[in-house]
Amino acid sequence: MSVAVILPTYCEAENIESLIQEIEELKLDLRIIVIDDSSPDGTAETVKKLQRKYGNIHLISRPEKLGFGTAITTGFHHILMGRKIPDYIITMDADYSHNPRDIPELVDAAKRSYDLIVGSRYVRGGKVIGSRLRRRFISRLANVVAAVTVGTRMYDCTSGFRCYSRNYVKDVLKNLHSQTYEIQIETIKQARLNGFKIKEIPITFVDRKRGKSKLTGAECKGFLTYIFRAVLEKFLFSVVRKQTTN
């Protein structure tokens, strides 16, 4: 069983070294793909230093900040271009919001014939630590809207801590076009459209302790635009279906 871990980074020099070392300590058959958007704080240089210690780290340096969604799909493309495609692909934040020790649990869940495992803050057993009440409220509201939009009963559609099966990535990648954080909803939507099995498992999400949030106004706008288009598409589809059945 082989695993790949995708780590999108921008200014994560304070976290990336210890995070990668903890992932390496899991003793899995894995490779780590870091997608760095030209971080000015030396994130890439830290990763290059780690490459001299570990032979399973791949660094993709992009010329500028190109968006979280494209970082994920860039990682997917890189993995599929390799000689040996891993059985499972993990995506997670590089700011320690996600505990690397939870990776084996996501993989174990995927081994039970699931194609997309979502580490959920809001399913029973999940927790959020350190996040302000206002941020939690916005997050829960965004997830309710996202679930209704996609037509799923999931509790945490926006979680970035996930495990994808190899077959899912190979079949769905061509349909992923998100630029920013809407990738989280688009991947769930594509799983449903293509008949892939989804499961949520509880995780503990810890608000970042080091560094600053990289979420920008443009990325929030992109997320809301995607939601609006999805809602409009769903509404128009229901209108057309109603007219054709009358």
C-alpha positions in Angstrom: 0.0 0.0 0.0 1.5 3.3 -1.1 0.5 6.8 -0.1 1.2 10.3 -1.5 0.8 13.5 0.6 0.1 16.8 -1.1 1.1 19.9 0.9 0.2 23.3 -0.7 2.4 25.9 0.9 2.7 29.7 1.0 4.9 31.2 3.8 4.9 28.1 5.9 8.6 28.1 6.9 7.6 28.0 10.6 5.7 24.8 10.2 6.9 22.8 7.2 10.1 21.2 8.6 8.5 19.7 11.7 5.3 18.8 9.8 7.3 16.8 7.2 9.3 15.1 9.9 6.2 14.0 11.6 4.8 12.6 8.4 8.0 10.7 7.7 7.8 9.2 11.2 4.6 7.4 10.2 6.7 4.8 8.5 4.4 4.5 5.5 5.4 3.7 2.0 4.9 7.3 0.9 6.1 10.3 -1.0 5.5 13.9 -0.1 4.7 16.5 -2.8 5.1 20.2 -1.7 3.5 22.7 -4.0 5.1 26.1 -3.1 3.9 29.4 -4.6 7.2 31.2 -4.4 7.0 31.8 -0.6 9.2 34.8 0.3 9.9 33.4 3.8 12.1 30.6 2.6 9.6 27.7 2.7 11.1 26.2 -0.5 14.7 26.4 0.9 13.6 24.5 4.0 12.0 21.8 1.8 15.2 21.5 -0.3 17.2 21.0 2.9 14.8 18.2 3.9 15.2 16.6 0.4 18.9 16.0 1.2 17.7 13.9 4.3 14.7 12.2 2.8 14.6 10.7 -0.7 10.8 10.8 -1.0 10.1 14.6 -1.1 9.2 16.3 -4.3 9.1 20.1 -4.5 7.2 21.9 -7.2 8.0 25.7 -7.1 5.4 27.8 -8.9 6.2 31.4 -10.0 3.6 33.1 -7.9 0.5 32.5 -5.7 -1.8 30.7 -8.1 -4.5 29.5 -5.8 -5.2 26.5 -3.5 -7.4 24.7 -6.0 -4.7 24.7 -8.7 -2.1 23.6 -6.2 -4.2 20.5 -5.5 -4.7 19.7 -9.2 -1.0 20.3 -9.9 -0.2 17.8 -7.2 -2.7 15.3 -8.8 -1.1 15.7 -12.2 2.4 15.3 -10.8 1.4 12.0 -9.1 -0.3 10.6 -12.2 2.7 11.4 -14.3 5.0 9.2 -12.1 6.0 5.7 -12.8 4.1 4.2 -9.9 0.8 5.8 -9.0 0.1 5.5 -5.2 -2.9 3.7 -4.0 -4.1 6.7 -1.9 -3.5 10.4 -2.0 -3.8 12.6 1.0 -4.3 16.4 0.9 -3.8 18.5 4.0 -2.9 21.9 5.3 0.7 22.7 6.1 -0.1 24.9 9.1 -0.7 22.1 11.6 -4.5 22.6 11.5 -4.5 18.9 10.6 -2.7 16.3 12.7 -0.4 14.2 10.5 -0.9 11.3 12.9 -4.5 11.1 11.6 -3.3 10.1 8.1 -3.3 6.3 8.8 -6.9 6.6 10.0 -8.0 8.3 6.7 -6.1 5.6 4.7 -7.6 2.8 6.8 -11.1 4.1 6.1 -10.4 4.4 2.4 -9.3 0.8 2.3 -12.8 -0.2 3.2 -13.9 0.5 -0.4 -14.3 4.2 -0.2 -12.9 6.6 -2.8 -13.1 9.9 -0.9 -12.5 10.1 2.9 -13.1 13.5 4.4 -11.6 14.3 7.8 -14.6 16.1 9.4 -14.7 18.7 12.2 -18.5 18.5 12.4 -19.4 14.8 12.3 -19.9 13.1 15.6 -16.6 12.9 17.4 -15.0 15.7 15.5 -13.7 18.8 17.3 -12.5 22.4 16.6 -9.9 23.9 19.0 -8.8 27.5 19.1 -11.1 28.9 16.5 -13.1 32.0 17.3 -16.9 31.7 17.6 -17.5 34.0 14.7 -15.3 31.9 12.4 -16.9 28.7 13.6 -20.3 30.1 12.8 -19.3 31.2 9.3 -17.7 27.8 8.7 -20.8 25.9 9.8 -23.0 28.1 7.6 -20.8 27.7 4.6 -20.9 23.9 5.0 -24.7 23.9 5.3 -25.0 25.9 2.1 -22.4 23.7 0.4 -24.1 20.5 1.3 -27.5 21.8 0.0 -25.8 23.0 -3.2 -24.1 19.7 -3.9 -27.0 17.6 -2.7 -25.3 15.7 0.0 -25.8 15.0 3.7 -22.2 15.7 4.6 -21.3 17.8 7.6 -17.9 19.2 6.5 -17.8 19.8 2.8 -15.0 22.4 3.1 -12.5 20.3 5.1 -9.1 20.0 3.3 -7.9 17.0 5.1 -8.8 14.1 2.8 -7.8 10.8 1.3 -8.6 10.1 -2.3 -8.3 6.7 -4.0 -6.1 6.3 -7.1 -9.1 5.5 -9.3 -11.0 8.6 -8.2 -8.1 10.9 -9.1 -7.5 9.2 -12.5 -11.2 9.4 -13.5 -12.1 12.8 -12.1 -9.0 15.0 -12.5 -10.1 16.1 -16.0 -13.3 17.6 -14.5 -11.6 19.7 -11.8 -11.3 23.3 -12.8 -11.3 25.2 -9.4 -8.8 28.0 -8.8 -9.2 28.4 -5.1 -10.9 26.8 -2.1 -14.0 25.8 -4.0 -12.0 22.7 -5.0 -13.2 21.1 -1.8 -16.8 21.3 -3.0 -16.1 20.5 -6.6 -14.3 17.2 -5.7 -17.4 16.1 -3.6 -19.7 17.1 -6.5 -17.6 15.0 -8.9 -17.6 12.1 -6.6 -21.4 12.1 -6.5 -21.7 12.6 -10.3 -19.3 9.7 -11.0 -20.6 7.2 -8.5 -17.7 7.2 -6.1 -18.2 6.4 -2.4 -17.7 9.1 0.2 -17.3 8.9 3.9 -16.6 11.3 6.7 -14.5 10.4 9.8 -14.0 12.6 12.8 -10.8 14.7 13.2 -9.7 17.4 15.6 -9.1 20.7 13.8 -6.7 23.1 15.6 -6.5 26.7 14.5 -3.0 27.6 13.4 -0.6 28.6 16.2 2.3 29.8 14.0 2.1 32.0 10.9 -0.8 33.9 9.5 -3.8 32.7 7.6 -3.3 32.9 3.8 -7.0 33.1 2.9 -7.5 36.2 0.7 -10.5 38.2 -0.3 -10.2 37.0 -3.9 -10.3 33.4 -2.7 -13.4 34.0 -0.6 -14.9 35.7 -3.7 -14.1 32.6 -5.8 -15.7 30.3 -3.3 -18.9 32.3 -3.1 -19.0 32.6 -6.9 -18.8 28.9 -7.2 -21.6 28.4 -4.7 -23.8 30.9 -6.6 -23.2 29.3 -9.9 -23.9 25.8 -8.5 -27.1 27.0 -6.9 -28.2 28.7 -10.2 -27.3 25.6 -12.1 -29.4 23.4 -9.8 -32.3 25.8 -9.9 -32.3 26.0 -13.7 -32.1 22.2 -14.0 -35.1 21.8 -11.7 -37.1 24.3 -13.8 -36.3 22.5 -17.1 -37.1 19.1 -15.6 -40.4 20.4 -14.3 -41.3 21.9 -17.7 -40.4 18.6 -19.5 -42.6 16.6 -17.2 -45.6 18.8 -17.6 
